[in-house]
Amino acid sequence: MSEPNLTRLAPWVAGVVVAAALVVVIVTTTPWHLIDLPTPNASLDFTTAEIDRQNRFRHELLPWSTTSWVLSVFVPLAIGFSPLGRRLYDALKLRRWYFAVPVLVAALGLLASLITLPTDALAERVTRNYGLSTESWGLWLRDRAVNWVLMSLALIAIALGLIAFAKKWRTWWWAPAAIAAAVLVLGVSFAYPVLVEPRFNDFTSMAPGPQRDEFMQLAAQDGVPVKDVLVADASKRTTALNAYVSGFGSTRRLVVYDTLLNNAPPEQVRLVVAHELGHAAEDDVLHGTLIGAFGAAFSVVLLKLLLGARMSDPRRTALLLALIVAGTTLAAPVQNLVSRRIEARADYHSLQLTKDPKTFIEMQHQLSVTNISGLDPSRWRTWLFATHPTPPERIAMGRAWADKYGTPVPPLVQR
């Protein structure tokens, strides 16, 4: 094969191979079926008042949050896919591209943040009115500023790296760039718990006592090595109850919100921790990171097919950002589908570990009522935003598990 033909065909072949590998990994490692579920029915376990409150909350919140999301997608697309993006770059009048690109990326991020500020503030006001948000307006603005800085740094690194690769290897830039993108995803996921999370919360080791001993014993019973349980000071921002696992390897951490420890019964907290141990036992963070690494590599190959050698032109930085936004938006339904299945497996794991379906159902009810979770979101919202099963779906799993093992749990709402 001649060199021009090889140069032309190589990214197509690489794209097909990486895409196929990504599909195989997702299809073969995602837990598509765990247990046969009854039809979810919120009225079995939520009172009319609880359902009405959730409906009112979402009726007031969603117009503002949806508008913010639409603007956050539309603004970069409108700028990047029009001549305005190149004009903004030229308007900077910076001779060195490696100075101009960071300024443009940060400025476009700031513009998007400012445009969504009013609707975000209105959404925040709704969460305050319902007692879900507790943070001051100063802290709210500070969080937005920190998020803008972190996102800008990440996008600046991506833009500078891609343009630099394209300038050095105008034809084959995509190959080393795809490898670098995959490595970057691995590195960010590994370092996230120690570099990013402390920018928003303070973490302290859970105080010694019976509850901590129970968590450590539960982890040992599950065969999950846990050196410590960290408590996040989430109460300065929210009344929501939560816990999570982040990182992998030496940076893996089990984090519990102080709101959960202070406001939920110990037996329910135990179920939440068992759910998070399920993520750790299955290495879900590492699994998601590897999928993300494949996805990043495929995205770079796709950029090669879309832009070719034009990737070396820094005047197309806004277009690059627009393509990143478009790609992440289009990938969201698949990512969320996989996430919902992974979360369902962690729920199942917690049931297998604790063998306490009654408390599991009570815990899911308590989390949903406190967090004002959506009980029956529309299909398009589920696909675009839902990373977890709905509370009625999670309760249906608990009830199905209880029926399977001969310990039926009656509805929480007696009619």
C-alpha positions in Angstrom: 0.0 0.0 0.0 1.3 3.4 -0.9 2.1 5.9 1.8 -0.7 8.3 0.8 -3.3 5.5 0.9 -1.9 4.3 4.3 -2.1 7.9 5.6 -5.7 8.2 4.5 -6.9 4.8 5.6 -5.1 4.5 9.0 -7.4 6.8 11.0 -10.5 5.1 9.6 -9.1 1.7 10.5 -8.0 2.9 14.0 -11.5 4.5 14.5 -13.3 1.3 13.7 -11.0 -0.8 15.9 -11.3 1.6 18.9 -15.0 2.0 18.4 -15.4 -1.8 18.2 -13.3 -2.3 21.4 -15.4 0.3 23.2 -18.7 -1.4 22.2 -17.3 -4.8 23.2 -16.2 -3.5 26.6 -19.5 -1.8 27.3 -21.7 -4.7 26.1 -19.7 -7.5 27.9 -19.0 -5.7 31.2 -22.3 -3.9 31.9 -24.7 -5.8 34.1 -27.7 -5.7 31.9 -29.9 -8.1 34.0 -29.7 -8.8 37.7 -33.2 -9.9 38.8 -36.7 -9.8 37.4 -38.4 -6.6 38.7 -42.1 -5.9 39.3 -43.5 -2.8 37.7 -42.3 0.2 39.8 -45.2 1.9 41.6 -44.4 5.0 43.6 -47.8 5.0 45.3 -46.9 1.8 47.1 -44.2 3.5 49.2 -44.7 7.3 48.9 -47.7 9.2 50.3 -49.7 11.5 48.2 -48.2 14.5 50.0 -44.6 13.2 49.3 -45.4 12.7 45.6 -47.1 16.1 45.3 -44.1 17.8 47.0 -41.7 16.1 44.5 -43.9 17.2 41.6 -44.1 20.8 42.8 -40.4 20.9 43.3 -39.6 19.7 39.8 -42.3 21.9 38.3 -40.6 24.9 39.8 -37.0 23.8 39.2 -36.9 22.2 35.8 -37.7 25.3 33.7 -34.6 27.0 35.1 -32.2 24.1 35.2 -33.3 23.0 31.6 -32.8 26.5 30.3 -29.3 26.6 31.8 -28.5 23.3 30.2 -29.7 24.4 26.8 -27.7 27.6 27.0 -24.6 25.7 28.2 -24.8 23.6 25.0 -26.1 26.2 22.6 -23.6 29.0 23.3 -20.4 27.1 22.5 -22.1 25.5 19.5 -23.2 28.8 18.1 -19.8 30.4 18.5 -17.7 27.4 17.4 -19.7 26.5 14.3 -19.8 30.1 13.1 -17.2 32.5 11.9 -17.5 34.2 15.3 -15.1 31.8 16.9 -12.3 32.7 14.5 -13.1 36.4 14.8 -12.8 36.2 18.6 -9.4 34.5 18.3 -8.2 37.3 15.9 -9.6 40.0 18.2 -7.2 38.9 20.9 -4.2 40.0 18.8 -1.8 37.8 20.6 1.1 36.7 18.4 1.9 33.4 20.2 -0.8 30.8 19.8 0.0 29.1 23.0 -1.0 32.4 24.8 -4.0 33.1 22.7 -5.6 29.6 23.0 -5.7 29.6 26.9 -7.2 33.1 26.9 -9.9 32.2 24.4 -10.8 29.0 26.2 -11.0 30.7 29.6 -13.0 33.6 28.1 -15.5 31.3 26.3 -16.0 29.3 29.5 -16.5 32.5 31.5 -19.0 33.8 28.9 -21.0 30.6 29.1 -21.0 30.7 32.9 -22.2 34.3 32.9 -24.9 33.7 30.4 -26.3 30.8 32.6 -25.8 32.7 35.8 -29.4 34.1 36.0 -31.2 30.8 35.4 -28.7 28.9 37.6 -29.5 31.5 40.4 -33.2 31.0 39.9 -32.8 27.2 40.1 -30.7 27.6 43.3 -33.4 29.8 44.8 -35.9 26.9 44.3 -33.6 24.5 46.1 -33.3 27.0 48.9 -37.1 27.4 49.1 -37.5 23.6 49.5 -34.7 23.4 52.1 -32.4 21.4 49.9 -29.6 24.0 49.6 -28.0 25.5 52.7 -25.0 27.3 51.2 -24.6 31.0 51.3 -24.7 33.0 48.0 -21.0 33.8 48.5 -20.2 30.1 48.7 -22.4 29.4 45.7 -20.5 32.0 43.6 -17.2 30.7 44.9 -18.1 27.2 43.8 -19.0 28.4 40.3 -15.7 30.3 40.1 -13.7 27.2 41.1 -15.6 25.1 38.7 -14.9 27.6 35.9 -11.2 27.6 36.7 -11.0 23.8 36.8 -12.9 23.3 33.6 -10.8 26.0 31.9 -7.6 24.3 33.0 -8.8 20.9 31.7 -10.0 22.3 28.3 -6.8 24.5 28.0 -4.7 21.4 28.5 -6.7 19.5 25.9 -6.7 22.3 23.3 -2.9 23.1 23.7 -2.0 19.4 23.5 -4.1 18.7 20.4 -2.8 21.7 18.6 0.8 21.0 19.6 0.5 17.4 18.3 -1.0 18.6 15.1 1.7 21.2 14.5 4.5 18.7 15.2 3.0 15.8 13.2 0.6 17.3 10.7 -0.4 13.9 9.2 -0.1 11.4 12.1 -0.8 13.7 15.0 -3.9 11.8 15.9 -2.0 8.6 16.9 0.1 10.0 19.8 -2.7 12.4 20.7 -5.2 9.5 21.1 -2.7 7.7 23.4 -2.2 10.9 25.4 -5.9 11.5 25.7 -6.4 8.0 27.1 -3.6 8.4 29.6 -5.0 11.8 30.6 -8.3 10.3 31.4 -6.6 7.6 33.6 -4.5 10.2 35.3 -7.4 12.6 36.1 -9.6 9.8 37.4 -6.7 8.6 39.6 -5.8 12.1 40.9 -9.4 13.5 41.2 -10.0 12.5 44.9 -6.8 14.3 46.0 -6.7 17.2 43.6 -10.3 18.2 42.8 -12.6 17.1 45.6 -10.7 19.0 48.4 -11.4 22.2 46.4 -15.1 21.9 47.4 -15.2 19.9 50.6 -13.1 19.2 53.7 -12.7 15.6 54.6 -12.0 14.1 58.0 -11.6 10.5 59.2 -14.7 9.2 60.7 -14.5 9.3 64.5 -13.7 5.9 66.2 -16.8 4.3 67.5 -19.3 1.4 67.0 -20.5 2.8 63.7 -17.1 3.1 62.1 -16.2 -0.3 63.4 -19.3 -1.7 61.8 -18.4 -0.1 58.5 -14.9 -1.5 58.6 -16.2 -5.0 59.6 -18.7 -4.8 56.7 -15.9 -4.0 54.3 -13.8 -6.9 55.6 -16.8 -9.2 55.3 -17.1 -8.0 51.7 -13.4 -8.5 50.9 -12.9 -4.9 50.1 -9.7 -3.3 51.4 -10.8 0.0 53.1 -8.1 1.9 55.1 -10.4 4.6 56.3 -13.9 6.1 56.1 -13.9 9.8 55.3 -16.7 12.3 56.2 -17.4 15.2 53.9 -18.7 18.5 55.3 -21.6 18.5 52.8 -23.9 20.2 55.3 -22.4 23.6 54.5 -24.1 23.3 51.0 -27.0 20.9 51.2 -29.3 18.8 53.3 -29.1 15.9 50.8 -28.0 12.5 52.0 -25.3 10.8 50.0 -22.1 8.8 50.0 -19.7 7.8 47.2 -16.5 6.0 46.2 -14.0 7.8 44.0 -10.5 7.1 42.7 -8.9 3.7 42.3 -5.7 2.0 43.5 -4.0 4.1 46.2 -6.4 7.0 45.8 -9.6 5.1 46.2 -11.7 6.5 49.0 -15.0 5.8 50.7 -16.8 9.1 51.5 -19.9 9.6 53.6 -21.8 12.9 53.8 -22.0 14.3 57.3 -25.7 14.9 56.6 -26.2 11.2 56.1 -24.5 10.3 59.4 -26.4 13.0 61.3 -29.9 12.6 59.9 -30.3 8.9 58.8 -30.8 5.9 61.1 -27.6 3.9 61.6 -29.1 0.8 59.9 -29.9 2.9 56.8 -26.4 4.4 56.7 -25.1 0.8 56.8 -27.1 0.0 53.6 -25.7 3.1 51.9 -22.2 2.1 52.8 -22.9 -1.4 51.6 -24.0 0.1 48.2 -20.7 2.0 48.0 -18.7 -1.1 48.9 -20.4 -2.7 45.9 -18.8 -0.1 43.7 -15.5 -0.8 45.3 -15.8 -4.6 45.0 -16.6 -4.4 41.3 -13.9 -1.7 40.7 -16.6 0.5 39.1 -14.5 3.7 39.1 -11.7 1.9 37.3 -14.2 0.3 34.9 -15.7 3.7 34.1 -12.3 5.2 33.7 -11.2 2.6 31.2 -14.4 3.1 29.2 -13.6 6.8 29.3 -10.1 6.2 28.1 -11.4 4.3 25.1 -13.9 7.0 24.5 -11.2 9.7 24.6 -9.0 7.9 22.2 -11.9 7.4 19.8 -12.8 11.1 20.1 -9.3 12.1 19.0 -9.5 9.8 16.0 -12.9 11.3 15.1 -11.4 14.8 15.3 -8.8 13.7 12.8 -11.5 12.5 10.5 -13.5 15.8 10.9 -10.6 18.3 10.9 -7.6 16.6 9.5 -4.5 18.8 9.4 -6.8 21.8 10.2 -6.4 20.8 13.8 -3.1 22.6 13.8 -4.9 26.0 13.3 -5.4 27.7 16.7 -8.0 29.9 15.1 -10.3 26.8 15.2 -10.1 26.6 19.0 -13.7 27.6 19.4 -14.7 24.9 16.8 -12.8 22.3 18.9 -14.7 23.3 22.0 -18.0 23.1 20.1 -17.1 19.6 18.9 -16.2 18.6 22.5 -19.6 19.9 23.7 -21.4 18.2 20.9 -19.6 14.9 21.5 -20.2 14.8 25.3 -23.9 15.7 24.8 -24.4 12.9 22.2 -22.5 10.4 24.4 -24.5 11.2 27.5 -27.4 8.7 26.8 -25.0 5.8 26.5 -22.9 6.9 29.6 -26.1 7.3 31.6 -27.5 3.9 30.6 -24.3 2.2 31.7 -24.3 4.2 34.9 -27.8 3.2 35.8 -27.0 -0.5 35.3 -23.8 -0.1 37.4 -25.8 1.6 40.2 -28.4 -1.1 40.1 -25.7 -3.7 40.5 -24.4 -1.8 43.6 -27.9 -1.9 45.0 -28.1 -5.6 44.4 -24.7 -6.0 46.0 -25.9 -4.2 49.1 -28.9 -6.5 49.4 -26.7 -9.6 49.0 -24.2 -8.2 51.6 -26.7 -7.1 54.3 -29.7 -9.4 53.6 -31.9 -6.6 54.9 -34.5 -5.7 52.1 -36.8 -4.0 54.6 -34.2 -1.5 55.6 -33.1 -1.2 52.0 -36.6 -0.1 51.0 -36.9 2.3 53.9 -33.5 3.8 53.1 -34.4 4.3 49.4 -37.6 6.0 50.5 -35.8 8.2 53.0 -33.1 9.2 50.5 -35.7 10.1 47.9 -37.9 12.2 50.2 -34.9 14.1 51.7 -33.2 14.6 48.3 -36.5 15.3 46.6 -35.6 12.8 43.9 -37.6 12.5 40.7 -40.0 9.6 41.0 -41.1 9.4 37.4 -39.0 11.5 35.1 -39.8 11.8 31.4 -38.0 9.5 29.0 -35.8 12.1 27.4 -34.7 13.4 30.8 -33.8 9.9 31.8 -31.7 9.4 28.8 -29.9 12.7 29.0 -29.5 13.2 32.7 -30.3 10.1 34.9 -27.3 8.3 36.2 -29.2 6.3 38.8 -32.4 4.2 38.6 -35.5 6.1 39.9 -36.4 5.5 43.6 -39.4 3.4 42.7 -37.2 1.2 40.5 -34.7 0.8 43.3 -37.4 -0.1 45.7 -38.8 -2.6 43.2 -35.4 -4.3 43.2 -35.5 -4.5 47.0 -39.0 -6.0 47.0 -38.0 -8.5 44.2 -35.0 -9.6 46.2 -37.1 -10.0 49.3 -39.6 -12.1 47.4 -36.9 -14.2 45.9 -35.5 -15.1 49.3 -38.8 -15.6 51.1 -38.8 -12.3 53.1 -41.6 -10.2 51.5 -41.7 -6.6 52.4 -45.2 -5.0 52.5 -45.8 -1.5 51.0 -44.7 1.4 53.2 -48.0 3.2 52.5 -50.9 1.4 54.1 -54.2 2.0 52.3 
